[in-house]
């Protein structure tokens, strides 16, 4: 069964028109991240710790939003469409300690305590600490900040700091290049939290004389390192949670007068939304801009008003100097053009793919592309895979190599391969040999791959193999200019996995038998459009046609994104650009199929 070309084309034009309408006057797409109870609770509490009078408006607005956006069970999830979870509910409960005697919030606090007691069996400091530490295991990137906020709010009792592990903030005196050798218990992008939360724990805990002497001797140095990693706008990684944790910890350490604190509070106060909430990050503008460019069909991309603005935005956002946060070399792109963004493999790949599409409308400097490719090549880990930010850390999940990011990078590099000089092409081929071994080694027995930064809350392990497999399969299908031997069997297994996870309604969820979503259905359709499975593809497209609202402004994104430390988010642009990209690939495949049939007909 082949889908109706005209019907798909009509829907595609509607999607493209709406996507184009969302581009701002500067030439890029801002997108909109979901509001977050976790971010809101942390921001409110941090501002309260820093200056409750100055930021009373923000504090009251935030508390009101939190009270009005709890789930029916009394807890909070990371987004307003997320299930209640322990971390967010615990942090929000801790935040409400600042109004514990206000009857306005009595019911809200009572319901949260009931939710926590049901999960922990006993709502006492030891049970709280044990549950959080057991949940995050060896990775202390998020567990220690959570417990630190609970201690600062008084929720861990008089001896609460004894239940908060000591982060080795003293390690920050070492050069950045040595961090990956120190076997730290936090990920590469969490050094500000390591410093601030390690410091507040040490200040509030009695230490032996040698340790106390050491802490005193390194304090000025680590605070200087912290200040150097803070962007001028005050927001570490443009993230309210990380910035809030740093602010509350410095205040709790007696360092309120530091410029780091005033800049952090200024960032948080400017990040509040009109409804009183905070998102997990300011935005993913560079990421959603590259996704939007790659989703539009050729004609609509060509007719994009002032397309040169979009090209200029992407070119201007390339990192031009060593980044102060990760010490990354020039050449990469971050998820945002704002000061707190940090260059990473996925965004660099996305921009390189977008620039390849845009080169037909405006000349793209070869130097820009070459620097982007070299940046990716230097990032490759010894296992052949691509990490997100930093090469060689690899101790904790969010620092490890990742198959979908690796495949995405391979696709981006392959698009430009033929235009590179022989020396760069030789490096590309060496990179691909290692990357291909990594891709094959990470394919699961069932043919799937697991992504790093995306998941599905309905999956028992919160995995999203449909996302991971769709990205890898689509990327491998796009690679033409660099030969990969033996990819046929790997791609067949991947396609078989996607076909096996299609729901009876025609759509896809994150795994077998999970609720179909626009995002996951679109990604699966796009990946399978390079195969001959048109009966299943048609069912998927029919599902999309039935589930995309007539008024696209009413589309509801699904929480499939995972931010730092596994925080769920949704992005309003994802269902639009993923659906647009899926229909683009389906239409191109149908057109190609039609050409082949016509050529065969003429022959016979």
N, C-alpha and C positions, 0 to 999 in steps of 0.2 A: 504494500500500500504506500503510494507516494503522496506526500502532502500537497495541498493546493498552493501553487506558487503565488498566485495573485493575492490570496488571502494572507499569506505570510508577508508578502511585500507591503500590503496595506498596513498591517500591524507594525511592521518594521519602520515604515515612514512616520507613523504616529509616535513611536518610541523615539526615533531620532529627533523629530521636531521638539519633543518635550525635553530631551536631554540638552539640545542646543539652547533652548529657552532658559536653562538653568545656569548657563555660563555667565560670569559676571563681566562688568565693563572693562576689567583689566585683562581679560582674555583667558582666564582659567576657571575651573570649577572648585568651589569651596567644599561642597558636600555638607552633610550635617550628621555628626555623631550623636548617638543616643545620650540622653541625660543619664546620669549615674548616681544611684543612692550612695554608693561607696565613695565616689569623688566628693559628693555634696557633704557627706558626714565628715570626711577628713578636712575639707576646706573650712567648713563652719567651725570645727573644733580648733583648728590651727589659728584662725583669725581671732577666736575667743581667747585663746592662750596669749596671743600677741597683744591685742588691744581691743577688749570687749566694748569699750565706749565708742571708739572711732569706727568700728565695723559693726555696730549694733544692727544697722539696717540689713546688712548682708547676712548676719547671723540669724535674725528673726525670719527673713525670707527663706533661708535655707531650712531652718527647722520646720517652718510651715509646709514647705514642699515635701520634706521627708515624711511628715505626719500624714499628708494627703496621698502619698504614693507608696504606702506599705501594701503588701499583698494581703489577701483575705485571711491567710493563716497567721498574720501578725508579724511575719518576717519581711526581709527585703532581698531582692535579687540585684545583680549588677546593673540591669536595665529594667525599665517598667514592663518589659515583656519577658523577664527572666524569672525562673523559679527562685524561691527564697534559698539562700545558702548561709552557711555558718559565718564565713568571713565578713560579708556585708552586713548581716544582721548584728553581729557582735560589734562591729565598728559603729554602726548607727546607734545601737543601744548605749555604747560608751559616749557617743556624742551627746545624747540626751541627758547625760549626767549634769550638763551645764544648766538644765532647767528641771532638775529632779523634783523640786518643790512647787513647780508651776502646775496647777490643776488642769490647765489646758491640754497638757501632754500626758496626763496620768494614765488614760486608757491605752494610748499608744505604747508607753513604756511597759505597762502591765502585759499587753499582748506580746510584745517582743520578749519579755522575760519568760512567758509561757512557752513561746516557740523555742527559745534556747534551752529551757529546762527539759522539754520533750526530747531534744537531741542529745543533751549532755547528761541527762538524768539528775544532775546536781549542779546548780549554778553557783559554784564556789571557785575561788582563784585557781586552785590546783586542777580542777576539771577543765576550766577554760584553757589553761596553758597546755595541758596534756593533749587536748583535742586539736588545738591549732598546730602544735609541733608534730603530732602524728599525721595530720593531714598533709603537711608540706614536706615531711621527711627531711632529707639532707639539705634541701634548698631553703635557706633562711631569708631569701630576698623579700618575702612578704610576711612570713610568720613572725619574725622579730618586730617589724614595724607595727603589726597588729597588736602584739602583746605590749609594745611600748606605749601605744595610744591607750590601751586598757589601763596600764599602770598610771599614766599621766592623768587619766580621768578618775582614778581612784577605784576602778572596778576590780583591781587585783588585791585590794586591801592594803594594810599598813606595810606589809613586807612584800608588796607586789613585785618590786624590782628583782627579788631573788628568783622569780619565775620567768624572767626575761633573759634569754641567752646573751652573752657578751659578744658583740661583733668586734673583730680585731681592727678597730679604726686606726690603730697605730701603723698598720700596713700601708696606709695611704701615703706615708712618707717615701715609699719606694717609687722609682720611676714607673710610669704607666706601662712601659714595655715589659716590666717584670711581673705585673699583676697576674698574668696568665700562668706563671710558674708558682704562684703562692698558694694554689689550691683553695681559693677563697670560697666561702659558703654562700656568696651572693653572686649574681650574674654581672657581666661586664658593665652593663648600663646602670647599675645600682650603687656605684661608688659613693655618690652623695648621701644615700641612705646609710651605707656602711659607716661613713664618717659621723654624721649627725646622731644617728641612733646608737652607735657604739659609744659616742661621747656622753649622751644623756644617761645611758646605763652606768657608765663608769663614775659619773658625778654623783649618782644616787645610790651607789653601792660602796661599801667599805672594801678597800683593797690593801694588799700587803704593801709594806714600805717600798720594795723594789718596783712593784707595778705602779704604785702611785707616783713614784719619781719618774718612771718612764712616761706615764701619761702626761705629767706636767711638762716634760721636756719636749714632747712631740706635738702638744696641743696647738701652738701657734702655727706650726708647719702644716698640720692637717687642715686647719681652718683656712689657711692660704690656698691649699689645693682645692678645697670646697669652693672658695670664692672664684678661683680661676675657671672652674667648671660651670659656673652659673652664667647664663647669657645676660645681656644687659636688661632684657625685659623681666628678668627674675624667675622665669619658669623653667625649671629643670626638665628637659625633654618635652616642653610644652604641656607637661602632665600635672594636673592638679593633685593627684594622689602623692606622687613623689615630692612635689614642691611642698605640699602640706605636711607630710611626714618630716621633712627637713626643718620646716619652720617651727612646728610644735616641739621638736626635739632640741633645737637650739635654745628656744625659750626655756624649756625645762632644764637646760644645762646652765642657765644663768647668762646666756650670750645674746640676750634680746637686743642689745645696742648694736650688734653687728650690721653692716650694710647688707649682708646676705639676707637678713631677716626683713628689713624694710623693702628690699626688692622683691622678695618672695611674697610678702603680704600684698604688695602692689599688684603683682601678677594675679594672685588669687582674687582680689577684689574686682579686677577688670575682667575676670573670666566668668563671673556669674551671669546666668541667663535671666531674661525678663521674668521667668516663672520662679526663680529662686534656686534653680538647680545648677550643677556643674557637669560638664562632660568629662570623660577620662583624659581627653587631649583636646587642644584647641580645634584642630581639624586635620584631615588627611588630604589636603588640597592637591599636592603634587601627585599622589597616588590616584585619586579619583579623576584628576585631569588626564593622566596617561590612560586610565581605563576608559574614559569617555572618548578620547581621540581614537582609541583602538576599537571602540564599539560602533562608531558611525560608519555607514557604507561610503563608498568612494565618492558618489555624487554629492551626498550631504556634507561630507568632509570638505569637498572642493568648494562648496557654496557657503562654507562657514564664514560669516561676516568678520572682516579684519582678522583673518587667520594668522597674519604675521604677529599679532599680539600673543597668540597662544604659543607660537614657535619661540618668540622672544622670552616669554615667561619660563619655558622649559630650559632654554639655553642659559638664562641668567641664574637659574637656581642650582646649576652645577657648582659643587664645592670648589672654591678657587684657592684655598689655603688649608694648612693642617688644622683639623678640627680640634678645638680645645677640650672637648669632652672625651672623645675616644682616641684622639691623636691620629685619626684617619688621614691618610694623604689626600691631596686634591684629586678630583675626577669623578667622585660619586654623587648621588642625589639622595636627599632625605625624603620623608613622607610629607614634609611641609617646607615652604620657603621661609617660615618664621625662624627666629633666632635659636629656639630650642631644639630644632630638628637635628637629627644625626644621620649621616649617610649610611645606607644599608643596601644589601644586595637586591632585594625585591624591587625597591623603588628605582634603583639604578637600571635594572633590567627593563622595568616598565617604561621608563623614559626613553631608553634606547630603542625599544620597539615603536613607541609613538613617534620619535624623530624619524625613524625609517619610513613610516607612513607619510609623514609631513614633508619629506624631502622632495616630493613631487610638486610642492607648492612654494617652497622656499629653500634656498641652498643651506645645507647644514655643514658647518665647518668640520673638515676631516679631523682636525685636532681635538675638537670636543668629543667626537665619537671614539677616537683612539684612546684618549685619556679615560673615558668611561669604561672601555673594554679592558684596558690595562688595570684599572682599579678593581674590576671583578676578578681578573686573572690572579692578581696578588692576594686576593681574599681567600682563594681556594684552600681548604684544609688538606692535611696530609692523607685523609681518607678519600679524597676526591670530591667530596661534597662542598657545597657553599653554606657558610654560616650566615647569619643575618648582619651582624655588625663587625665582629672582631675575629681574626684568624687565630686558631690555636687554643682558645679557651677550652671549649669542649667538655667541661666537667659537669655542667648543669644543663638541663634540657634546652632552655632558650638561648644557649650559647653554642649548641651543637650544629653540625651540618643538617640540612633538611632537604628531602628529595624534591618537593615542589619548587622550592627556591632555586635549587640546583638546575632543574629542568628549565625553569623560566630564564635563568641566566644563559644556559646553552642556546635557547631559542634566540634571545636578544643578540648574543654574540654572532650566531650563525647568519643572521640577517645582514650583517655588515662585513662578514668574513672576506668576501671577494674584493671588497674595496680597500682592504688593509694591505700594508706593505708585507713583503715576504717574511720579514723578521717577526712581525706580529702574528702573521698567519701560522708560523711554526709554533709559537707559544699557544695559539688557539688549539691547534691539533693536539698538542701535549696535554692541555687542560681537558679537552674532550675525552681523551683516552681514559684519564683518571675519573672524570665525572661519569662516564658511561659505566665504568665498573661499579661506581657508587650507586648509580640508579638501579642497576641490575641487582646489587646485593641488598638493597632496601625494599625491593618489591616483595610483598607478603605472599605467602603460599597461595592465597585466594586471588592473587593478581593485583591487589590494591597497594597503594602507598598512603602513608599517614602524613598529613601536613603538620606544621608546627604552630602556626599563628591562627588556625581556624579549627573549630570544633562543632559539636552539636550537643546541646544540653540534654536531649532525649536519649542519647547513646549512653549505655551503662558506664563506659569509660570516658565519656565526653569526646570521643574520637569522631573524626569526619572523613572516613576513607573515600567517600564520593567526591568531596572537594579535592583531596590530595591526588586521587587517581585521575580525575578530570583534568587537573592542571598539568600533570606529568604527561598524560596521553596526548593532550592537545599540543603541548610544547614539542614532543617528539615528532608529531605529525607535521609540524611547521618547519622542522629542520630539514633543509634541502642542500645547503651549500657545503655542509661538512658531513662526510659519510659516517654512518654508524653501522657497523656490521652486527648482525644478529638481532636487530631491533624488531623484526617481524613477529617473532614468538612472544617477546615481551609486550608488544602492543596488543596482540591478540588476547593474551591473558588479561590485560587491563580492560579491554573492551568487554570481554566476557564477564568480568566482575561488575562493570557498570550495568550491563544488561540484566545480570542476576539480581541487582538491587532495585530495579524499577518497580514501583508500586503498581497495583492493579488499576489505580486511577490514571496511570500514565505518567505520573510525576516521580520525582526522586526526593528522598530526604537525605540525611547525612550517612545513612547506612541502611541495611536491609530492614524493611517494615517500619521505618520511621516516617513521620508525617511529611508529605511532600511540601516543598517550599519553592518559591520562584527562583531563589538564588541557586539552590542545588540542582533543580531541574534544568535551569539554563546552562549551567556548567557541564552537566552530563550531555545535553544535546550538542553543545559546541564541540565537545571532545569526540562524540560519536559521529558527527557529521562527516568526518574523514573516512568512515567505514560504509559498508553497504547494508547496514541494519535499518532500512527505512521504515519498516513496520513499527519498530520500537521508537524510532525518532519521531515518526508521525504522531504516535500516541503522546509523546512528550510535548510536542508542539501544540497538539489539541488541548492538553492540560494547561499550557501557558495561555492559550487564547481564552480559555474559560476562566482563568484565575487572575489575569491582569485586569484591574478595574478599568471601566470605561473612562473615568477621570483619573489619569495617571498620578495626579497630585495626592490621591487617596491611597496610593500603594503603601503597604506596610512591610518594612524590612524585618528580617528575622535575625535574632542574635546568634550569628555564626562566627563572628570575629572574636579572636582572643588577643587581648592587649597584654602588656607586660604583666608577668605573674599570673597569667591565666584569667584575667578579668574579661568577662563577656561584654561585647558591645554589638550594636548594629549600626549600619551606615545607610542613610536614606538613598544614596546613589547606587548601592550594590544591586538591588533587584532590577533597576533600570538598565545599568550598563551591562550586567551579566545577560539579561534577556536580549538586549540589543546586539550584543556580541554573538549570542547563540543563533539568532535569526540571520545575522549577517553570514555566518559560516554555512548555515543550512541553505540559504539562497544561493551562495556561490557554488556549493556542492551540487545543488539541483541544476543550476545552469550548466555546470560542467558535464553532469550526467546527460542532460538534454543534448548537448553538443556531440557527445559520443554516440548517442542513439541516432542522431541525424546523420552523422558521418557513416555509421554502420549501415543505415538504411540506403544511403546513396551508393555504397559499395555493392550492396546486394541487389 
